[in-house]
Structures are given as C-alpha cells and as structure tokens.
Amino acid sequence: MTIRTRLGLTLGISLLTTMTVVTVYHHHELIDAYRSGQRGDLPPDSPYPSIVQTILDFVVPLAVALLPLGWVVHREIMRPVGRITLAVRRVNANNLRERIEIAGNADELDRLAGFINEMMERLESSFSRVREFTLDASHELKTPLTVMRAQVELALREPPDAPASRELLLSQLDEIRRMAAIVDSLSLLAKADSGRAAEEFRDVDLSALVIEAVEDARILGEARGLSYEAAIDDGVRLPAASNRLRQLLLNLLDNATKYNVPGGRVVVRLRYQGRSIELAVSNTGPGIPAEHLPRVFNRFFRCDRSRIEHPDGSGLGLAICEWIVKLHGGEIRVESVPDTITTFTVALPLRDAADA
C-alpha cells in the first residue's frame, strides 16, 4: 500500500468517523428538520440552530482532539524517512557496509531504500576495487624503484669508467622501460574508466589481423620450440578500432607464448558464430588454478607462480584485453585445465558501422 493511499485512507476514515458521530448523536433532530422542511412549515424552534450550536460545541472540539491523532499517524508514516536519513548520514568511506532496513510495506519508501542499498553495494564494490588497485599499483611500482635505487647507489661507488657502471645503467634502463609500460597501461585504463579513451571505428579485416599477429608470435616462440596452429575463416570483417584489436591479439598471443611449456602448442581459431565473431586462443602449459579464474581480469592480479617465473609482467594485460572487448560490445571468458590447456575466448557482435 502506497503512502498516498495510506494518507488518503487515514483522512477519509477521520472524516467518516466525525460525520458518523454527529449523525448518530443528532439523528432525531435531523429527521424532524428534514420532514418540516419538506412540508414548508419550519417552526420557529427549528432544530437547525441547535445543530449549528452542536457543531460548534462538539464537532470543532472533536476535530481539535483529532489533531494529535493525525500527528501520531503522520509520525508513524514518516518514521521510515527518518530511518533512511539516519542510515545515509552514517555512511562514509570507512562504513560502506551500512544498509537501510526495509520495512516490508512495498511502498515508495521501501523501493527508495532498496535503490539506496543497491547504490551502496556498488559504491562498496568500487571502493574495494580502488583500494586493491592502489595497493597493487604501489607494489608493482615499488619493486623497480627499489632495484633502481640500489643500482644507482652501487654505481655511485664505482669509478665513472668502470665496466660495471655500463651494466648497471643497462639494468636501470630495463627497469625504467618496465615502469614506463606500467604507467602507460595505467594511463590507458584510467582513460577507459573515465570514458575519455575514444576510438574511431572502421571496417577491419580481422582475418588479416589475426594472421599477422600469429606470425609475429611464431617468431617469438621459435626459441622455445613452440608450434602454432591457426584455423581462420577468410574475410571476417567488422567495424572496430583496428589498433585496439591488434593490441588484444598481441596480448593474448604473448600470454599464450609466455605461459607455455617448451615444445608446447598455441592454437588460434577465428570463425563466424551466428550473429557474432568468435576468436579463441589456446595454449598448453601449467594453466590457471580454478580458484584464480574469477580474478584473472583484475588489474595487477597474477598467480604466485607467474610472479616467480615471469617477474617482468605487470598483471595489466588481461585487464586491457577485457576493456578492449567491452569497447567493441563483446565479452571475453577463460577456461583452463591445469597442466593441460588454457583457452581465452572472445565473442564480438556483428554490428553496422553506424552502430559502432
């Protein structure tokens, strides 16, 4: 029952109660006055004056007496508003778990409380991601900075022309490049979050892009004896940001090459699937534990084994892949059987250039 209905019913019941009391109390006088009025011989001692006097003496005091009742009713009706106000006032960055109790009346205030609770859940989730992101970012940037500081301090102890100084400088250059890559990735994701990473969509030959990316990956995998298999449909085209799709392919193939076993395989499939395009990149290797699968697209997330075996990674590549896929209105998912095969599958909808 809505608040408007409850208020209307309360007012109607109050008025009806007042009229009923007056009618019952003076029903004899009202009946006699009505009959006299019908005959046209209203006597001088008509009951109408007494009725008016009764209204002044009884109905008006009754209405005044009903004011406290109306105040009580109003207070009860507005109690949920006060509860919502107090709950919202208690909310701050450190207390985002606060929720508003829903009375269960299915009225506007219950719906408002439900909407606020949903908003609080989204805020809590966003703040949690921001905290995790900040911690992970500081950790990833702290490591190369620590290494660079130690190397610079060591270089200062060496003679300026010592051969070791050149090695230290080269090592510092590698760390600087790694930090620059992390900063570039963070900048891209920050622009994506703020909606400022606008891209121009054009008709793209995805088949050609995939073939080119596989050939580039094949060169990188030769040293480890990796084999590459490609099953690519001809003429797969769609409106897209070609530079971002190329980045998506390179990231997926780089992961498939890096997290593989010597002599392993990388399989790439591209095909039409109904009203969408399906791209799948599979590789043999250690795989991803089941408990880590829901987090693989989180920023800076890396399995412990990956951190040890590939310390040069940043944990941002898959987050960028997910953003690129969402930019094109698609979705990306991962399936992994440890020590057997891992597959990343991208589904991109077929859209007209005007809709892109």
C-alpha positions as CSV (number, residue, x, y, z in Angstrom):
1,M,0.0,0.0,0.0
2,T,1.5,3.4,-1.0
3,I,2.0,6.3,1.3
4,R,-0.5,8.3,-0.7
5,T,-3.2,5.7,-0.3
6,R,-2.5,5.4,3.4
7,L,-2.8,9.1,3.9
8,G,-6.0,9.2,1.9
9,L,-7.5,6.4,3.9
10,T,-6.5,8.0,7.2
11,L,-8.1,11.3,6.2
12,G,-11.2,9.6,4.9
13,I,-11.6,7.4,8.0
14,S,-11.3,10.5,10.2
15,L,-13.9,12.5,8.3
16,L,-16.2,9.5,8.1
17,T,-15.8,8.9,11.9
18,T,-16.7,12.5,12.6
19,M,-19.7,12.5,10.4
20,T,-21.0,9.2,11.8
21,V,-20.7,10.5,15.4
22,V,-22.5,13.7,14.6
23,T,-25.2,11.9,12.6
24,V,-25.8,9.3,15.3
25,Y,-25.9,11.9,18.1
26,H,-28.4,14.1,16.3
27,H,-30.3,11.8,14.0
28,H,-33.7,12.6,15.6
29,E,-33.3,16.3,15.1
30,L,-32.1,15.9,11.6
31,I,-35.0,13.7,10.6
32,D,-37.6,16.1,12.1
33,A,-35.9,19.1,10.4
34,Y,-36.0,17.3,7.1
35,R,-39.7,16.5,7.4
36,S,-40.6,20.1,8.4
37,G,-38.6,21.4,5.5
38,Q,-40.5,19.2,3.1
39,R,-43.9,20.5,4.4
40,G,-42.7,24.0,4.3
41,D,-43.8,24.7,7.9
42,L,-40.4,25.0,9.6
43,P,-41.3,26.0,13.2
44,P,-39.6,28.9,15.0
45,D,-38.0,26.4,17.3
46,S,-36.3,24.6,14.4
47,P,-33.5,22.2,15.4
48,Y,-31.1,23.8,12.8
49,P,-29.8,26.4,15.3
50,S,-29.2,23.7,17.8
51,I,-27.4,21.6,15.2
52,V,-25.2,24.5,14.3
53,Q,-24.5,25.1,18.0
54,T,-23.8,21.4,18.4
55,I,-21.3,21.5,15.6
56,L,-19.5,24.4,17.3
57,D,-19.7,22.7,20.7
58,F,-18.9,19.2,19.6
59,V,-17.5,18.8,16.1
60,V,-14.9,21.5,16.3
61,P,-13.6,20.2,19.6
62,L,-13.6,16.8,18.1
63,A,-11.6,17.9,15.2
64,V,-9.1,19.6,17.5
65,A,-9.0,16.4,19.5
66,L,-8.1,14.5,16.3
67,L,-5.1,16.7,15.6
68,P,-2.9,14.7,18.0
69,L,-4.1,11.5,16.3
70,G,-3.1,13.0,12.9
71,W,0.3,13.9,14.3
72,V,0.8,10.4,15.6
73,V,-0.3,8.9,12.2
74,H,2.0,11.3,10.4
75,R,4.9,10.4,12.6
76,E,4.4,6.7,12.0
77,I,4.2,7.2,8.3
78,M,7.3,9.3,8.2
79,R,9.3,7.1,10.6
80,P,10.9,5.2,7.6
81,V,12.1,8.6,6.2
82,G,13.9,9.3,9.4
83,R,15.4,5.8,9.4
84,I,16.6,6.3,5.9
85,T,18.1,9.7,6.7
86,L,20.0,8.4,9.8
87,A,21.3,5.4,7.8
88,V,22.6,7.6,4.9
89,R,24.1,10.1,7.4
90,R,26.2,7.3,8.9
91,V,27.7,6.3,5.5
92,N,31.3,7.3,4.9
93,A,34.3,5.9,3.1
94,N,35.0,3.6,6.0
95,N,31.5,2.5,6.6
96,L,30.2,1.5,3.2
97,R,28.6,-1.7,4.6
98,E,25.8,0.2,6.1
99,R,22.4,-0.9,4.8
100,I,18.9,0.5,5.3
101,E,16.3,-1.7,6.9
102,I,13.4,-2.3,4.6
103,A,10.0,-2.3,6.5
104,G,8.3,-4.7,4.0
105,N,5.4,-2.4,3.2
106,A,6.2,-2.5,-0.6
107,D,5.6,1.3,-0.8
108,E,7.7,4.1,-2.3
109,L,10.0,4.3,0.7
110,D,10.7,0.6,0.6
111,R,11.6,1.0,-3.1
112,L,13.7,4.0,-2.3
113,A,15.6,2.1,0.5
114,G,16.1,-0.8,-1.9
115,F,17.6,1.6,-4.5
116,I,19.9,3.2,-2.0
117,N,21.0,-0.2,-0.8
118,E,21.9,-1.2,-4.3
119,M,23.8,2.0,-4.7
120,M,25.7,1.3,-1.5
121,E,26.6,-2.1,-2.8
122,R,28.0,-0.6,-6.0
123,L,29.9,2.0,-4.0
124,E,31.4,-0.6,-1.7
125,S,32.5,-2.7,-4.6
126,S,34.0,0.3,-6.3
127,F,35.9,1.5,-3.2
128,S,37.1,-2.0,-2.7
129,R,38.5,-2.2,-6.2
130,V,40.1,1.2,-5.8
131,R,41.9,0.1,-2.6
132,E,43.1,-3.1,-4.2
133,F,44.2,-1.3,-7.3
134,T,46.1,1.3,-5.2
135,L,47.9,-1.4,-3.2
136,D,48.7,-3.5,-6.2
137,A,49.9,-0.4,-8.2
138,S,52.2,0.7,-5.3
139,H,53.6,-2.8,-5.0
140,E,54.3,-3.1,-8.8
141,L,56.0,0.3,-8.9
142,K,57.9,-0.1,-5.6
143,T,59.9,-3.1,-6.8
144,P,61.5,-1.5,-9.9
145,L,62.1,1.7,-7.9
146,T,63.9,-0.2,-5.1
147,V,66.0,-2.0,-7.7
148,M,66.9,1.2,-9.5
149,R,67.8,2.9,-6.2
150,A,70.1,0.1,-5.2
151,Q,71.8,0.1,-8.6
152,V,72.3,3.8,-8.6
153,E,73.8,3.7,-5.1
154,L,76.1,0.9,-6.3
155,A,77.0,2.8,-9.4
156,L,78.0,5.9,-7.4
157,R,80.5,3.8,-5.5
158,E,82.2,2.6,-8.8
159,P,84.7,4.7,-10.8
160,P,82.9,6.5,-13.6
161,D,84.6,4.5,-16.3
162,A,84.2,1.1,-14.7
163,P,82.6,-1.6,-16.9
164,A,80.2,-2.4,-14.1
165,S,78.7,1.0,-14.5
166,R,77.6,0.3,-18.0
167,E,75.9,-2.9,-16.9
168,L,74.1,-1.1,-14.1
169,L,72.9,1.6,-16.4
170,L,71.6,-1.0,-18.8
171,S,69.8,-2.8,-16.0
172,Q,68.3,0.6,-14.9
173,L,67.1,1.1,-18.5
174,D,65.2,-2.2,-18.4
175,E,63.6,-1.2,-15.1
176,I,62.7,2.2,-16.5
177,R,61.1,0.6,-19.6
178,R,59.1,-1.7,-17.3
179,M,57.9,1.2,-15.2
180,A,57.0,3.2,-18.4
181,A,55.0,0.2,-19.7
182,I,53.1,0.0,-16.4
183,V,52.4,3.7,-16.4
184,D,51.2,3.6,-20.0
185,S,48.9,0.7,-19.2
186,L,47.6,2.5,-16.1
187,S,47.0,5.7,-18.1
188,L,45.1,3.8,-20.7
189,L,42.9,2.1,-18.1
190,A,42.3,5.4,-16.3
191,K,41.1,7.0,-19.5
192,A,38.9,4.0,-20.2
193,D,37.3,4.3,-16.7
194,S,36.7,8.0,-17.3
195,G,35.2,7.4,-20.7
196,R,38.0,9.5,-22.4
197,A,39.5,6.7,-24.4
198,A,37.6,7.4,-27.5
199,E,38.4,5.3,-30.5
200,E,37.5,5.6,-34.2
201,F,35.7,2.5,-35.6
202,R,36.4,1.5,-39.2
203,D,35.8,-1.6,-41.3
204,V,38.6,-4.0,-40.3
205,D,39.7,-7.3,-41.8
206,L,40.0,-9.3,-38.7
207,S,41.3,-12.4,-40.5
208,A,44.3,-10.5,-41.8
209,L,45.0,-9.0,-38.3
210,V,44.9,-12.5,-36.7
211,I,47.2,-14.0,-39.4
212,E,49.7,-11.1,-38.9
213,A,49.6,-11.5,-35.1
214,V,50.1,-15.3,-35.3
215,E,53.2,-14.8,-37.5
216,D,54.7,-12.3,-35.1
217,A,54.1,-14.7,-32.1
218,R,55.6,-17.6,-34.1
219,I,58.9,-15.7,-34.3
220,L,58.9,-15.2,-30.5
221,G,58.1,-18.8,-29.8
222,E,60.7,-20.4,-32.1
223,A,63.4,-20.2,-29.4
224,R,61.3,-22.4,-27.1
225,G,60.2,-24.8,-29.8
226,L,56.5,-23.8,-29.7
227,S,54.2,-24.8,-32.6
228,Y,51.4,-22.5,-33.8
229,E,48.2,-23.7,-35.4
230,A,45.7,-21.4,-36.9
231,A,42.1,-22.1,-38.1
232,I,41.0,-18.8,-39.5
233,D,37.9,-18.2,-41.6
234,D,38.6,-15.9,-44.6
235,G,37.0,-12.5,-44.9
236,V,36.0,-12.0,-41.3
237,R,35.3,-8.3,-41.1
238,L,33.6,-5.9,-38.6
239,P,33.6,-2.3,-37.6
240,A,36.3,-1.9,-35.0
241,A,39.3,0.1,-33.7
242,S,42.0,-1.8,-35.5
243,N,44.8,-0.7,-33.2
244,R,42.9,-1.9,-30.2
245,L,42.1,-5.3,-31.8
246,R,45.8,-5.7,-32.7
247,Q,46.7,-4.9,-29.1
248,L,44.1,-7.5,-27.9
249,L,45.6,-10.2,-30.2
250,L,49.2,-9.4,-29.2
251,N,48.4,-9.6,-25.5
252,L,46.6,-12.9,-25.8
253,L,49.2,-14.4,-28.0
254,D,52.0,-13.1,-25.8
255,N,50.4,-14.8,-22.8
256,A,49.9,-18.0,-24.7
257,T,53.6,-17.9,-25.7
258,K,55.0,-16.8,-22.3
259,Y,52.9,-19.2,-20.1
260,N,53.6,-22.3,-22.1
261,V,55.9,-25.3,-21.8
262,P,58.9,-25.9,-24.0
263,G,57.8,-27.6,-27.2
264,G,54.1,-26.7,-26.4
265,R,51.3,-25.7,-28.8
266,V,49.4,-22.5,-29.4
267,V,46.1,-22.8,-31.3
268,V,44.2,-19.8,-32.7
269,R,40.6,-20.1,-34.1
270,L,38.6,-17.4,-35.8
271,R,35.1,-18.0,-37.1
272,Y,31.6,-16.7,-37.5
273,Q,29.3,-17.9,-34.8
274,G,25.7,-16.8,-35.7
275,R,25.5,-13.0,-35.3
276,S,28.9,-12.8,-33.7
277,I,32.6,-13.5,-34.3
278,E,34.4,-15.9,-32.1
279,L,38.1,-15.7,-31.5
280,A,39.8,-18.4,-29.3
281,V,43.4,-18.6,-28.3
282,S,44.5,-21.8,-26.6
283,N,47.9,-22.9,-25.2
284,T,49.4,-25.9,-23.4
285,G,51.1,-25.2,-20.2
286,P,50.6,-25.0,-16.4
287,G,47.2,-23.5,-16.7
288,I,45.3,-21.4,-14.2
289,P,44.0,-22.9,-10.9
290,A,40.2,-22.9,-10.7
291,E,40.2,-20.6,-7.6
292,H,42.0,-17.9,-9.6
293,L,39.9,-18.0,-12.7
294,P,37.3,-15.3,-11.5
295,R,40.2,-12.9,-10.9
296,V,42.3,-13.2,-14.0
297,F,40.9,-10.0,-15.5
298,N,41.5,-8.0,-12.3
299,R,44.2,-5.4,-12.6
300,F,47.6,-6.4,-11.3
301,F,46.4,-9.9,-10.5
302,R,49.0,-12.5,-11.0
303,C,49.3,-16.1,-9.7
304,D,52.2,-16.6,-7.4
305,R,53.8,-19.0,-9.9
306,S,53.6,-16.3,-12.6
307,R,55.3,-13.7,-10.4
308,I,58.2,-16.1,-9.7
309,E,58.7,-17.4,-13.3
310,H,57.9,-14.1,-15.1
311,P,58.8,-11.2,-12.8
312,D,58.8,-8.8,-15.8
313,G,55.0,-9.0,-16.1
314,S,52.7,-6.3,-14.6
315,G,49.3,-8.1,-14.4
316,L,47.6,-5.4,-16.6
317,G,47.5,-7.2,-20.0
318,L,44.3,-9.1,-19.4
319,A,42.6,-6.1,-17.8
320,I,43.3,-4.2,-21.0
321,C,42.1,-7.1,-23.1
322,E,38.8,-7.1,-21.2
323,W,38.4,-3.4,-21.7
324,I,39.1,-3.7,-25.5
325,V,36.5,-6.5,-25.8
326,K,33.9,-4.4,-23.9
327,L,34.7,-1.4,-26.0
328,H,33.5,-3.5,-29.0
329,G,30.4,-4.7,-27.2
330,G,31.7,-8.2,-26.7
331,E,32.7,-10.5,-23.9
332,I,35.8,-12.5,-23.0
333,R,36.0,-15.6,-20.9
334,V,38.6,-18.1,-19.9
335,E,38.6,-21.8,-19.4
336,S,41.6,-23.8,-18.0
337,V,42.5,-27.4,-17.2
338,P,45.7,-27.2,-15.2
339,D,48.8,-28.8,-16.9
340,T,46.7,-29.4,-20.0
341,I,45.2,-26.5,-21.8
342,T,44.0,-22.9,-21.3
343,T,41.6,-21.1,-23.7
344,F,40.7,-17.5,-23.9
345,T,37.5,-17.0,-26.0
346,V,36.4,-13.6,-27.3
347,A,32.9,-13.1,-28.7
348,L,32.4,-9.9,-30.8
349,P,28.9,-8.9,-32.1
350,L,28.4,-8.1,-35.7
351,R,27.3,-4.5,-35.9
352,D,26.8,-1.9,-38.6
353,A,29.4,0.8,-38.8
354,A,26.7,3.3,-37.8
355,D,26.1,1.4,-34.5
356,A,29.8,1.1,-33.6
